[in-house]
């Protein structure tokens, strides 16, 4: 690709709103960008200077691309570049790790901030699996300190506990996804999962969370754990509700849609990556591109959850077969980063995750994700039932459960 723009070196102020014209196969293509945004294009000679930086990009024919905006000084930073995530150096990356459940419920029941240890030794156990990311579920009322949430474990106390844990995870080179997991409208205490985020508190929640972590680009925001409006249907009404909120079928309160929550986050000046799930407990992505909200920072990624039940009855989530992944997830991954925010198997085994226990057999879900550049995190890093939770560990030293063994082995098989 040949640039027909000025050949002199450009400073960051000059690059703001700068117009690039490129000739491709005899046609004129015009690119515009804002400072700090990313645009993936192929450089002619592989060298640039100033605010535009050549970075690794596997989707480019020469394996290189041009990143507009400074490369982050934080090596743990995560940004969206084209249809994938990049780290602080601009290299393409995947998030691979586990969900650390507990911080969504322990606080509201009044017995702690977390369920199980969160010290450096327990974090080292997660890191020893080869993980590079941890998803941390949050409680809306505990974070905001409202609706009778126990004083000792809510408000500033809860916020400080989460901040400390994020910092501890970062110290061991782990990125963090913060997810709005338990919420409730009005004066109802958040003691479970609702079909949608609520307009009463979710915008304030995300304004506060984003304000707390906007200077940390290693933190990603997962807007709402598992939406299931319109009575858990995969309908136009359900997708419209996820994006726009308001009065929605199957939701007994005024819902907060993804667009207003994105706006709340961006209103703080935060440019962190934002994850957005689809219908049926974040189990579908077939209309995600159609109902994707606008984002001034261009830093949105799709979130999906994939669960398997048992060999005799394998279906748990809506899109557990590879045919569904190929038909509905892969096309989204061609346009946007995709994160499997949760996956798991409810039989204390792993033949369904591996694909060998299905008829016909299919590819291991993690291997399939790797082949498409899709990130994934296993639910959950907690000592609990491997059938009811399911849990990937038998103890906080990191001994894998029957289900967790395949996650452990797969993560350690990858280059680090």
N, C-alpha and C positions, 0 to 999 in steps of 0.2 A: 504494500500500500504506500503510495507516494503522497506526502503532504504538499499542498500547493499554497500553504500559508507562509508567513514570514520565516526566514531562516535564522533570524537572530535569536539569542537566548532571551527567555521571558521570565520575569519575576512572578511571584504569586499574585500581586495586584494586577499585573497585566493579563494573567491567565483567567481572572474572574470574568466569566461570560464570554471568553475568547471564542471565536468562530474558527473551526477547522474545516477545510474543504478537502476531500480525498477523491481520487479517481480510482474506481474499481471496475474493471472489465469494460472500460469505455464509458461508464455512467458516472455522473457527478453525485457524490453522496456528501451531505452536510452534517457535521456533528457539532453540537453545542454542549456545554457543561458549565456547572457552577463550581467555584472553589470548594474543595473538600469532597466533591462527588467522585464517582468512579466511572470510567468508560473503558471497555475492553476493545482494543484495536491492535492490529499487528504492525509493529514498527518495520521500516524498510531495512535499516542497518543495525538494529538492535541496541542503539545507544541514544540516550536523550540526556538532557541536563535540566536543572531547575526543578520546578514543582511537579513536573511529569516524570514518572519513574517507571522503568522497565521492570516488570515482575513476572514470576512464573505463572503460566496459565495453560493448563493442559488442553483446553478447548481451542487454543490458537494453533495454527498449522505449524509454526516454528517453536511452539512451547513457550512463547513469551507474549506479553501484552503490555499495554501502556496504562499505568494507574495515575489518574489525576488526583492530586491531594497528597500531602506528605505521608510517607510511610510512618506508622506509629512507632514511638520510642518504647512502647510497652510490647514486649515480645508475645504476651498472652492476648493481645488485642484480637478481636474478631470483627470482620467487616464483610459486607456483601459486595462481591464483585461479579457482575454478570449473573450467572446462574449457580454460583458456588460461594463458599466462604473462603476468606483469606486470613492469614495470621498477621502479626505485627510487621513482618518483613515483606508482606505482600504475596507470600506463597499460598497456593491452594491448600486447603485443609478440610478435614472432617472432624466433627465432635464425636468422640466415642467414649462412653462411660456408663454411669449408673445414676439412678434416682435415689436420693437419700431421704426417704420418707420419715415423718415424725414431727417436723416443725409446723405442719398444718393442723395437728390435733393436740399435741401435748400441752400447749399453752392454754387452749380453751378449756381443757379439763383440769387445769390448775396444778399439774405435777411436773412442769418443766418447760424448757424451750424446745428440747429435742427428745427423741426416743433413742437412747443409746449414746455412746460416747462421741464427742466431736473434737477430741484432743489431737495433737499432732501424730500420735501413734495410730489412731484410728484412721486418720487421713492417709498416712503412709500405706496402710493396708489397701485402701482404694487405689492408690497410685501404683502399688506393686502388681496390680492386675494389668497395667498398661493403659489405664484410663487417662484421658486428658480433659475430661469435663464431668461435672456433677450437677444434676438438676435438684434444686431445693424448693419444695412446695411451701407456700406461705398461706397464712390465715388472715383474711381481710380485717376482721375485728381486732385480732391481737396486734396487728401492725398499727392500726389507727387508734387502738385503745378505747373502743366504744362498745356499747351494747352489753355492758356487764362482764366483759372479758376480765379474767382475774388480774388485778392490778400488778401483782408481782411478776407476771409473765406477759404483760401487754404494754402497749404504748412505747415509750422511750426504752424501757427495759428489753422488750422484744426486738425493737429495731437495733439496739446495740448488740444483742446476741447474734442477730443475723449478719450484721456488719462484721463482727469479729470472726464469725465462721467463714464468710466470704474471703476475708483477708487471710485466714489460715489456709483455705483451699488454694488461694493464689500463691501463697508462699511455697506450696509444693507443686507449682506449675499446673494447676487445674483451673480451667475456665468454669464459669458458673452460669446456670440458667435459673432465674428466679421466676416462679410460676404462681399465679393467683389460683389457688387450689380449692380452698374452702371459703365460702362467702355467704351472705344473707342480706336481704333487703330490710329497710326500716329499722326497727328496734330489735329484730330477731338476732339472736346470737349465732355466729357462724359455727355450726356443729356438723356440717356435711357439705355435700356437693349439690349445687343447684343447676338447673338446666341452662342458665345463662348468668353472666355477670350482672349485677344490679346497678342501675343508674344512681341509686341513693348514695353509694359509697365507692364503687369501683373507680370512677374518675379521680376521686380524692386519693384513693389508695395508690394508683399509678403515678399521680403527680408527686406524691411523697416518695415512693420507691425510686422513681426516676431522678428526683432531686438528690436522693442519697447516693446514687451510683452513676450519675451522668459523667463523672470524671474517670470512671473505670471501664475502659472499652472491652475488658475481658468478661463483663457481665452482660448477659442477654436477657430480654424480658419476654416471657411466655404469657400472652394476654389473659387467657382463660383456659384452664386445664382441659376440660372435656365438655364442650357445649352439646346440648341435645334438645333444642327447641322443636316446636311443632310435634310434640309427643314422640321424640326420637325418630323423626322421619328425615329422609334425604330428599327434601322438596325445595321448590323455589322459595316458599315461605320461610323455611328453616334457614336457607342460605342468606336470604334478605335480612332476617333477624340477626344472624351472626354479624353481618356487616353494619346494619343500621340501628339495631336495637329497637326500643320503643315497645309498643303493645304487640306481643307475639303469642300465637297459639301455643298452648302447652306451658306457658310461663305465667305465673300468678302475680307477677310484679312487673314494673317497667324495667326492661332490660337495657343494659349498656352495650352498644355495638362496638365492633372492632374499630370503626372509623373514629368514634369519639375518644376511645382509649388511646389510639395512636396519636390523636391530636393532643390529648392530655400529656402524654410523654414528651412529645416534641415541643410543647409549650414551655417546658422547663429548660429547653436548650439541649436536652439529651439526644445523642445520635446513635445510641446503642442499637444493636440488632433486635428486632421484634419478631417473635414467632406467633403465628396465628393458626389455630386449628379449624377443622371443618365440622360437618354435621356428624350425628350419631356417635357421640362421645369421642370426638376428634378422630373418627374412624374412616372418614371419606375425604377425598380431595378432588373429586371429579368436576366440581364447579368452583374450585378455589381461585383459579385465574380470572374467572368471570366476576367473582365477588370480592376480589382482593381490594382492600381500601387503598386510597392514595396516601403517599408518604413523602413529605417534603425532603426527607433525608435519603430516600431510596434504599432503605435498610430493612426490608421485610423478607421473611422466610416462612415457608409453609411447615406446619406441624401435623403429624399423624401418629396415632397409636395403633399398634398391631399386637393382638393377643391370640394365643392358641389355647384351647381347652384341654381335651384328652384325645387319645388316639381313636377311641370309639365315637367321640363327638367333637371333632377338632375345631369347629367354628366357635369363636368367642367374639372377636371384633368383626366389623363389616367387611374388611379388606384383608383377609389372612391368606388368600391364595396368590401364588405368583402370577396367575393370569390377571388378577385384579391389579397387582403392582405394575405389571407391564402395560396394562391398558390405561390406568388412571394416575398412578404415581409417577412413572417415568416421564410422561409428557409434561407434568408440572416441573420435574427436575431439569427438564431441558430449558426452562425459562426462569426458574427461581430456585434458590437453595431449598432443600427439604430436610427436615429433622424428624426422625422417628423419636419423639420425645419419651415414649414408653413402649417397651415390648416385653413379652413374657409368655410363660407356659404354665398352666395350672395343674400339672400332674406330677410334679417333682422329678420330671424327666426332661429330655431335650430333643427327642426325635422329631417333634413337630417344628421346632425352631430350625433344626438341622434339615428338615424336609424329607427325611427318609421314612418317617412314620405316616406320611400322607399317601393317598392313592388317587392319582399317580404321584410319585415322588416329585419334589421340587427343590429348588436351590435353597440353601441356608439363607435365612433372611438377612443376616449380617453380610454374607458374601455378596448377595444380590445388591445390598445397599452400597457396599464398597465399589462394585462394578459401575454404579451410577453416581458416585460421588456424594452419596446421601449419608448424613450423620445419624447416629443412633445411640440411645441410652436405655439400659435394662432396668426394669422395675422388679425388685427394689433392693437397695442395700440396707437391710434390716434383719434382725434375728426374729423370725416369725415363721408361720406356716408356709411351706413351699407350695401348698395347694390353695390356701386362702388368700395369700397376699399378691403374687407369689414372691418368695425371697430368694435372692441369689447366693446368700451366705448362711452358714450354720453358726458362725460366731463372728465377732467384730475384729478378730485377727485376720479375717478374709478367707477362711476355709469355705470352698464353694459347696453349695447344695447340689443335689442331682441336676436341677435345672441350671444352676449357676455355672456348673463345670464347663459347659460349652461356651459361655460368655467369657469366662476366665481364659480358656485355651485360645479362643479366637483372638481376643485382644492382644495376648502375648505373642501370637504368631505374626503380628503385623510389625512393619518397621517402625522404630521410634527414634 
